[in-house]
Amino acid sequence: SRLHRWDEAIAAFEAALALQPDLHLARWNIGMTQLRLGKWDSGWQHSEARLDLFAAQGWRAPSTAPRWAIGMPLEGQRLLVHSEQGLGDTLQFARFIPLLQALGAHVVFEVQPPLQSLIATTLPNTEVVARGQPLPPHDLQCPLMSLPLALQTDASGLPPPLPVHPD
């Protein structure tokens, strides 16, 4: 994969999965490779393996609310979106929050504490909570980096980055 030999990389990851079906990192790498190749649907699906990998390392979602997924209505729902990786990933994937609001969701966005003020300024119609703080009531939850899958995002539907303006 690092050599950009994508087909060989996918074959190697699939061979690893054949030997060890619960090798979440291999499935996640298949997803990342497929996304690089523009295979958005299968790429987003395989990238969900990151959650299994994180769970195996002790990570838990901050909420036990039902997970929002493709086809579930959002109109009038309070949706908790929780960041799960680094600051840069949170900034990049925050671009999906306005799409959720356009579908009628009231979004509660849990972010890393250093980003709370910046995100709250950038997304003024969003309830932004710092990770580790008490969560307000919500009906559904979704990991931030699962939004492209749930929104069935491809290259034609990729929203532009948010215009962030630090104080």
C-alpha positions in Angstrom: 0.0 0.0 0.0 2.8 2.4 0.9 4.2 1.7 -2.6 0.9 2.6 -4.2 0.5 -1.0 -5.5 -3.1 -1.0 -4.6 -4.3 -4.2 -6.1 -1.4 -6.1 -4.5 -2.1 -4.4 -1.2 -5.8 -5.4 -1.2 -4.9 -9.0 -2.1 -2.4 -9.1 0.8 -5.0 -7.7 3.2 -7.6 -10.2 2.0 -5.0 -13.1 2.4 -4.4 -11.9 6.0 -8.2 -11.9 6.6 -8.5 -15.4 5.2 -5.9 -16.6 7.8 -7.3 -14.5 10.6 -10.9 -13.3 10.0 -11.0 -11.0 13.1 -7.9 -9.0 11.9 -9.7 -5.7 12.0 -6.6 -3.7 10.9 -6.5 -5.7 7.6 -10.2 -4.9 6.9 -9.7 -1.2 7.8 -6.7 -1.1 5.4 -8.8 -2.6 2.7 -11.3 0.2 3.3 -8.6 2.9 3.2 -7.2 1.5 0.0 -10.6 1.3 -1.7 -11.3 4.9 -0.7 -8.0 5.9 -2.4 -9.2 4.1 -5.5 -12.5 5.9 -5.5 -14.5 2.8 -4.4 -16.4 4.8 -1.9 -19.2 2.5 -0.9 -17.1 -0.6 -0.1 -14.3 1.7 1.2 -16.6 3.3 3.8 -18.1 -0.1 4.7 -14.7 -1.6 5.3 -13.4 1.4 7.2 -16.0 0.6 9.9 -13.5 -2.1 11.0 -11.6 0.7 12.9 -14.4 0.7 15.5 -13.8 -3.1 16.1 -10.1 -2.4 16.3 -10.6 0.4 18.8 -13.0 -1.7 20.8 -10.5 -4.5 21.0 -8.1 -1.9 22.5 -10.6 -0.8 25.1 -12.4 2.1 23.4 -16.1 2.5 24.0 -18.6 4.8 22.4 -19.6 7.6 24.8 -23.3 6.7 24.5 -25.5 3.6 24.5 -28.1 5.3 22.4 -29.1 3.5 19.2 -26.6 4.0 16.4 -27.8 6.1 13.5 -27.4 4.4 10.1 -28.4 4.6 6.5 -32.1 5.2 6.0 -33.0 6.2 9.6 -35.0 9.4 9.6 -33.3 12.3 11.4 -36.1 14.9 11.4 -36.6 16.1 15.0 -34.0 13.7 16.4 -31.2 14.7 18.7 -28.1 13.1 17.2 -24.9 12.8 19.2 -21.9 12.8 16.9 -18.7 11.8 18.7 -15.2 12.3 17.5 -13.1 9.2 17.7 -9.6 10.0 16.3 -7.3 13.0 16.1 -7.9 16.7 16.0 -7.3 16.9 12.2 -9.8 14.1 11.5 -12.4 16.0 13.6 -11.8 19.2 11.7 -12.0 17.3 8.3 -15.1 15.3 9.1 -17.0 18.1 10.8 -18.0 19.1 7.2 -20.7 16.5 7.5 -22.5 18.2 10.4 -24.4 20.7 8.2 -25.7 17.8 6.1 -27.2 16.2 9.2 -28.8 19.5 10.2 -30.3 19.8 6.7 -31.9 16.4 7.3 -33.6 17.9 10.4 -31.3 16.7 13.1 -30.5 18.6 16.2 -26.8 17.8 16.4 -24.8 17.4 19.7 -21.2 17.2 18.6 -18.7 15.8 21.1 -15.2 16.9 20.3 -11.8 17.0 21.9 -11.5 19.8 24.5 -9.0 21.8 22.5 -11.4 22.1 19.6 -14.6 23.0 21.5 -14.4 26.7 21.1 -13.3 26.6 17.4 -16.0 24.1 16.4 -18.7 26.0 18.4 -17.7 29.2 16.5 -17.6 27.4 13.2 -20.9 25.6 13.6 -23.0 28.1 15.6 -26.2 26.0 15.2 -24.6 23.0 16.8 -24.5 22.0 20.5 -20.7 21.4 21.0 -19.6 19.4 24.1 -16.0 18.7 25.1 -15.2 15.1 25.4 -15.3 14.0 29.1 -18.1 16.5 29.9 -21.7 15.3 30.7 -23.6 14.6 27.5 -27.0 16.2 27.0 -30.0 14.0 26.2 -30.0 12.5 22.7 -32.0 10.0 20.7 -29.3 8.5 18.5 -25.5 8.5 18.2 -23.0 8.1 15.5 -19.2 8.1 15.3 -18.0 11.1 13.4 -16.0 9.1 10.8 -19.0 6.8 10.2 -21.0 9.8 8.8 -19.8 9.3 5.2 -21.1 5.8 5.2 -24.5 6.7 6.8 -24.9 9.6 4.4 -23.9 7.4 1.5 -21.2 9.8 0.4 -19.2 9.6 -2.8 -17.1 12.1 -4.6 -20.1 14.0 -6.0 -21.6 14.4 -2.5 -18.5 15.3 -0.6 -19.2 18.6 1.2 -16.5 21.3 1.2 -14.3 21.8 4.3 -15.7 24.1 6.9 -14.2 27.6 7.0 -12.5 27.5 10.4 -11.3 30.8 11.8 -9.4 30.5 15.1 -9.7 33.4 17.5 
